[in-house]
């Protein structure tokens, strides 16, 4: 009966999906540009960065370092640094399942559509975001002396603590509550999904340290009973769980499938089959379950079996659950745009894997709707065009002291996907205090990024999407305040100087370099210039050296660590201990013997026939030598393949 019903629904679905999407004449002027959408959608993560390297990593000049107290939390009697990661939504707590899910979806988007990121010069930006996730996951993994996992910190702060404040993250530096795993609270869902995200970091970018942590976390999940995280998630102010995951088998299955893909170790595929076949009861593994932060079974099945029908069936189930009477596919009133984008992505990956185009037209039409091609001329992506939502529910961007207080100094949350319409007719309120329609979240944007990458690939050259790169005019007209942007040379340029527009697929590169004007978020002659050239920070900074190396420190005792800093017009990277990195690759950039980033080539990992090599955009690749890449030494043989790792 189930197979028959699926066949009937599939026929009906195919008939509707092949229909040419209707363009509303009232909104005919809306530009459909999936290249620009992909570029801009990544910037939301810059706004939600947390930690002590935000001032150097975030593209937004209005974001700075925050939550210093996260560096000294207590876990089983140990002082642990859990700074970094991303704020969950418009608030500032950090929940491990949405962090890991978001990182996994971004990783899957790159795994399936690397050309979309490369064509739009977004790979460097994506890597910055994923590196920030990865470093946080590794910090949250508390190890025993033998290297095994002692505990995993799965949440920093909680609902009552976090939601009672409406203020900037930079003003919140107290030590916050932390919640971590134990034998009775193994948080199998969070630990497993984190292992999946780290496995993808290795598969996509050759990060051997990420793979090591992925294995350790999976082993922790495998040797503990399967239980979803609950401790700390109850919110007395609402009488509900902040997040109420009902399944862990989906996360466990995805991690197992990806670790098998990364290593070829049969242990992992056996564990995938155990969860798929129901050997672990009450795991919640179900390929028909809606794809979202709380269930990734469809992708676990796809990577575990290479059977794309799981993706199709899940997308089909979500599609058939939508109210489409008004033209927009609304699955749930809360965060409807998130589910719409997730369905698009599922369907388009299914099409790609099966050589079909069943989801192409529907997905294109739905994304056009979200960009403003609708009877209300409402765009649900902040900063994309003149019809965009202007008042997202976001503390940092609001520049105010209350959700219902509107400030003339509010910041443009470029690329953020708001919750969206309440129903298929497009009923929606653009209100900062409306967390149903205007909530933003890292998991919402993961689906937007993924769908944009898929749609760009589908419409790369058919004229449906203009596919021009974002320009300085785009950013300026949206009122964005950027300290740098990702340019067409694969690097970063100050302000908007690197945004030259042009065709995504055919751009021939562009200029980088400094824009003239007031210093912004940088050290110059020992003085710190903050946002818009603010010089109110008094302690002077200077270089220091000892037998280990060079570091930069100011008179207050502050020094940068695990972050990029601009000093006297040049970018430098400082390691975990605060020492300047030199003669090494960091985040794709070559740092010279002086420690400064001056070399134009952008480096990245590549694989061929199961072997890895490292090269840059000039055509150079490592050969017969050791190279230090993101803090780890690798040796490359005469053919250029990596053959040895030394940590």
N, C-alpha and C positions, 0 to 999 in steps of 0.2 A: 504493500500500500504506500509506504513512504517513497519508494523509488518511482511509483506511478505519479504520485503527487508532485515529486520533484520534476518529473518530465513535463507535466502540465504547466507548472509554474515557469519552467525554463522556456517553453515555447512562447508563453505569454510575455515573459520578460524580453526575449529576443525581439518580438514584434514591436514592443514599445521602445527598446533601446536603439533599434535601427532607424527609428523615425528621426528626421532632421530636426535639431533643436529649434524651437520657435524663438525668434528674436523679437523682443517687445519694442514696438516702434517708439514708445515713450522714452526708451533708454538706448536708442540706436547709436548715440555718440560714445558709448562706453568702449574704451579700448580693451581688447582681450590680448594680454601680453604675458604669456607664461614664463618667458625669460626674466622679465622684470619682477614678476610675482615671486619666482624662486629666489632671486637675489634678495628682495626686500623681506621675505618671510623669515630669513635667517637672522635678521637684525633684532627680532624680538628677544632672542636668547641673550644678546648683549645687554638688554635692559634688565634681565632677570638673573644675571650673574651675581654670585655671592662670594665673599672672601677678601683676602688681602692683596689680590692682584687685579681687582676690577678696574682700577684707575689706569692700568696699562693694557688690559685685554679688551675691555668693553669699548665698542665704537662710539658710544654715546658720551658726550662731554659732561652730561649732567649726572652720570653715575660715577661713584667713587668707591673706595674700599669700605667694607661694612662688616658688622657682626664679628668684631675682633675676639669676643668671648668664646667663639667656637673653636679657637685654637687651644683651649685649656679645659676640656671637659673630662669628667672622670668616668672610666669604664672598668669595672671589676678591679678597682683600686689603682688603675693606671691613668696617668694624665695623657690624653689623646688629643691630637689636632684633627678636628673634623671641619676645618674651614674649607671654603670652596663650594662647588656645586651650584645649583640654581634654585632660586625661590620658586615655590610650587606654582603660584598663580599671581593674583594681585596682592597677595599677602607675602609673608617672608619665611614661613616654615619650609622645611626641606623634608619631603616624604620620599623614602627610597623606592617605592614601587612606581610612582609617576616619574621619578628621575630615571630609573632604569628602563622603563617602558619608552620614554621619550628618546633616550640615547639609542635604544634598540631600533626604534622606527626610523630614526635618522640614519642609522647604520644600514638598515635594510634598504632605504631609499637610495643610498650610494651604491650598495651592492648590486641593486637591480638597474640603476640608471646612472652610472658614473659619467657617461657622456654629457648628461644634462648639467651636472655640476661643472665639468671641465669647460663646456661650451660657454657657460655664463660666468666663468672665472669665479666660481663660488666654492671651489674645492678647498682653498686655503681658509676661507671663512668657516666652512663646515668642520675642518680639522681643528681649528681653534676651539670651537664649541665642544666637539667630542673629546678633545684633550682635557678640557676643563671638567667635563663629566668624569672622564677616566681617572684623573688625579684625585678627584673627590671620592670615588668608589674605593680606590686603593687606600686612602687615608681612613676611610670608615671601616676597613678590614683590620681588626686588631689581631695580631699574630702571637702565638706562643713562641718560646725560645727555639723550638724545633721547626718553626716555619708553618705549622698548621694554624688553622683559624681558631682563635679563642672566642671571638664575638664579632658581630657585625652591627654597626650603628645604622639602624634603618629609619630613624627619624630624629630631626633636630627641631626643637620647639614643639608646640602642640596647639590645638584650637583655642582653648581658653587663654593661654599665654600670648599667642600671636594675634588673634582676632580682636583682642581688646585694644589694640593700638592702631592708629592710622597716622603714620609718620614715615619719614624717609628711612630706608635701611641703613644709611650712613650714620643716623643718629642712634642706632640700636647696637650697642657694643657690650652688653652684659652677657654673662655666661647663661646659656639657655638650657632648658631641660633636654636630655637626650634619652632615646629609647634604643635598646640593643638586644641582640638575641641571647638566648640561654637554652639549656636543655628542655625546659618546659615551654619556651617561647622561641622556637627556631626560625620563625618568619620565613618559611620555605618559599613562599611566593616572591618576596623581595630579594632574598639571597639568590634564588635561581634566575630571576630576571636580570639581576646585576651580572651574574655569570654570563648570561646570553649577550648582554651589551659589550662586555669585555672581550668575549670571543669574536664578536663582529669587529672590534677595534683591531684585533690581530688579522683577521681575514682581509679586511679592507686596507690596512696601513702597515701591517707587519710589526705591530707593537708586541714584542715578545714578553715584556713585563705584564702587559694586560692579559696575555694568555696565561701566564703563570698564576695570576690572581684569579682568573676565571676558573682554572682547574681547582684551586684551593677552595673557592667558594662552592663549586659544584660538589666537591667531596664532602664539605660540611653539610650541604643539603641532603646528599645521598646517605650520610651516616646518622642523620637525625630524623625523627618522625615528621611526616608531612603535615604542617599546620600553618594556616595563614596568620599574618601579623594582626594583632588586635590591641595589644597593650599600648596605651597612649592615644589611640585613635577615637575614643569616645569623647564627644564634645557636649558637656553639660549645658552649655548655652543654647544649643539647638535640640538636645535630646536625641541626637543621631550620631552615627559614626561619620567622621570626616571622610573616610574612605572605608568601604566595607567589602573587601575582596572575598569572594566565595570559592575561589579555586586557586590551587597551586600547581596542579598537574600541567597546565598550559605553559607556565613559566619554566617548570622543570623540563618539560618536553622540548621547548624551544632551545634551552641551554644545552641539553644533551645532543640535539640534532646539529647545532652549530659547532659544538666542540668536536663532534665526529667529523664534520666538514673541515675543521681546522687541523685536526691531528690524525685522523684515520684510526684512532684507538677504538677497538670494538666494544670496550666497556660502555662508551657513550651511546652507541646505537642500540645496545642491549637495554640500557636504561630508557631510551626513547620508546622502544617497543614495549617495555613493561608498562609505561604509563599509557601508551596508545591502546594497548590490548586490555586494559582494565585490571592489571595485576595489582595496582595500588588503588584501593577502594576510596571513594569519596574525594578523588583528586580534583574533580571539576573539569577534566579534560573533555572538551566537546567542540568539534570543528564547526558546529552550527551556531555557537554562541557569538554574539555580536563582538566584532573586533574593536577593542578599546583598551584602556589602561588595565582593566580587570580581566581580560581574556584575550590571549594571543594564540589559541589553539590552532586556528587556520594556518598561520605561518609556521607553527611547529610541525604540523602535518606536511606542509609543502616541503620544508627543508629536510624533514625526516624520511619522506617517501618519494620525493620528486614528483608528487601527484598534485597538479594545480587544481584539480576538481574541488579540493577543500577550500581554496580561495574563492572559487566561483560559487560554491554552495553557501559559504558564509556571506558573501556579498549579496547573493540572491535572497537569503533570509532577511538581511537588513533592508534590502530594497522593498521586499514584499511587506515588511512591517511599517513602511513609511506611509504617511498621509501625503498624497501627491495631488490632491484635488485642486489646489491653487497654483500648481506649477513647480513648487519647491518641495523637495523630498524631505519631510520632517519626521524623524524617527522618535525623538523625545523633545519636549519643550525646553528642557535645560541643556544648553550646549548643543543645540541641534546642528550647528555648522560643523562641529567636530565630527559627529557621526556621518554627516553628509560627505565630508572629505575622506574619512576612513573608508566609506563604501566605494567612493571613486577609486581610491588607491588599490583596494582589494581587487576590484573588477579589472582595472587596467593591468595589474601584474598577472592576473589570470589570463587575460587576452594575450599578453606578451609571451607567457609560457606555452600557450596552446596555439599560437599563430592565428588568433582570431581578432575581430574588431567589434564584439558584441557590446562592450561597455563604452566605446569611444564617444558616441554621440551624446548619450545621457550624461556622462561625466563632464564633457565639454560644456554642455548646456547648464549643468548645475554650477560649475565653477564660474561661468559667465554670470549667472544669477548672483552668486556671492560677491562678484566684482561690481555689481550695480546694474546689470542687464535685467531689470525687473520693473514692475509698474510703479514702484515707489522710489525708483532711482536711489536705492540705498546700497552702498558698498560696505561689506562687513570686514574688510581688511584695512586697518588703520594706515593712513598715509598713502594708500595706493592711488587715489584720485580725489577729485573735488567733492565726491559724494560719500567719502569714507566716514565711518564712525569716528567721533571726535572725543568721546568721553568714556574711555574704557575704565573698568573697575580695577584700578591699579594704583597702589599707594605711592610708589616712587614717581610715576609719571604725573600724578595729580598735583604735586607740589602744594598740597593743602593738608590741613589737620583733621579733616573729616570727610567721610565718603560723600556727604551731601553738600560739601563746600567746594565751590568752583573757583579756581585761581586763574588769574590772567597770566600767571607764570607757568602754567601747566606745560608739560613736554609732550611732543608727538611720539607715540609708541609705535614707531615704524614697523610695519609687517605683522602686527599682532592680529590674530583672528579672534574676533569677539564671539560671544556665545551664539548670537544670531537670532533669527525669527522664532517666535513662539509657536507658529503653526505654518501650514502650507500656504496660507494667504499672505505671509510676510509681515504679520503684526510684530512690531519691534519698537523698543524705546531706547533711544541713545542717551542713557543716563548713567552717570558715574556711580550712583548708588544702586543701580539695578544689576545685581550679581547673577541674575538668570540670563538676561539678554546680553550683558556687557562684561561678564567675567572673561578673563583671558588666562591662559594656563600653558605650561610647557607641553602638556600632552595634546592640547588643542592644536598648537602650532606644528607639532611633529606630523600630524596628519596633513596639514596644509602644505608643508614643505614636501612631503612625500608625493602628494597628489600633483603639486606643481611640477615636480621633476618628471613624473610620468606623463603629464599632459604636454610638457615641452617636447619630450621625446616623440610622442605620437604626432604632434603638429609641427615638428621641426622645420619642415619645408613645404607645407601644403597651403600656407597663406591664411589659415584660420586664426593663428596667433601672429601678431606683428613681430614678436621675438626680437625686439630691440633692447639693448641694455639700459639700465637705469642711468639717468643723467643727473648732473648737478642741478639742473632746472627742476627735475622731479623732486629731488630731496629738498631743495630750497622752497618750492611752492608748498610743500607739506609742512614747512616750519620745523624741519629736523635740525637738531644740534649735534653734530658729529665731530669727534676729535680726529677720526680717520675713516676711510672707506677702503674696501677691497677693490683693487684696480685691475685693469686688463693686462697687467704684466704678471699677475698672480701674486702680487704682494699688497702692501698697504700704502696709501697716500694720505697726507694730512688733509683734514677737512673734506671737501668734495673735489679736490684737484685731480683725482684719478678717474673721475667719472666722465668718460668721453662719449658715451652713447655708442651708436653703431649696431650692426647686426651681431647677435649672440654667436651664431655659428661661423661667421666670417670675419669677425674682428681681428685685426692684425696686431693687436697690442696697443699699449698706450703709455703715456708718460706717468712716471711716478715722481716723487720728490716733494719738496716742501712748498707750501703756499706762504706767500709773504703775509705779515700781519702780526698781531699780538701773540706772544707765546701762550700755549694752552696745555695744561696738564703735563708739564715738563720742568726739568731742572735747567736753569741757565745761569752760569756764573755763580753757582752756589745758592741761588734763590729758587724756591718752588713757586711756579706759576700755575695756579689752579684753573678751574673753568673760567673762560673768558678773561684770562690774564690776572685773576685774583692773586694778590701778593700778601694776603693777611697772615699766611703761615710764616712765622718768624724764624724758626731754627734753620741755620745755614747747613748746606750739605757739602761733603767733600769726599774725595777718594782716599782709601787707606789700603795698606798692603802688609802682609806678613809672609811667613814661609809657605803658607798654603796658597795664597793668591790675593787678588784684588777684591775689594768690596766698596760700596758707597754707603755712607752713613751721615745722618744729620746730627745736630747738636743735642737733640732730645734723646738720642740713642736709637731712633728708628733706622732700620735699613731694609731694603727690598729683598725678598726671597721668593723663589718660584714664580717670578714674574718678569715681564718686560718693562723697562723704564727708559724714557728719553732723557738724555743728559747732554747738554751743549750741542744739540742738533743731531745727535746720533742715537740709535736704538741699541740697548744692551739687554742681555738676559742674565738674571741672577738665579743660581740654583737653590735647592732646598735649604742649604746652609748659609746662603747669602753671598756666596762667592760668584764673581763674574765668570761667565762661560766664554771660552775662546777656542779657536781652532776646532770647531765642532758645529754640527748641524743641530738646530733647535727649531721645532715647529715648522720645518721646511726651509729655514733661513740659515745661510752659512755665516758664522761669526768668525771674523778674522783673528789674527794673533793679538790685535789690540782689543778684541772683544766686541767691536762695533759691527753692526750689520751694514755691509757696503756692497756685497756681491749681488748681482742682479738675478742669477739663476735660482729657481725655486726647486728644492729637492723633494722627492717622494719615493715611496717603496713601490715596487712592481713585482709581479710574479709571472713565471713562465715554466710550465711543466712541473709545477710543484716546488720550484726553487725561487728564491727571492733575490732581487738585486736593487740597488739604490742609485738613482740618477737624478739629474736636474733638467730644467727646461732649456738649457743651452745644448744639450746632447751629451754632456759629461756623465760618466758613471764610475763608481768606485771599482778599482781593479788592482789586485796584488797589494792590498793595503788594509790597514785598520782605519775605521772611521767611527767617530763618536757621534751618535745620533740620539737625541733626546736623553742624554745622560748614560747611555749604554754603548759599550765598545763592540763593534762587529768587524770580523775579518772577511774580506772578499777575495776570491781566488782569481786566477788569471783570466777566467772567462767572465768575471764580474759577479759571480754568484756568492751569496753569503754562506759561509761554511763554519763559522765559529762565533760564539757570543760570549762576552766576558762582562759580567756585571760588577 
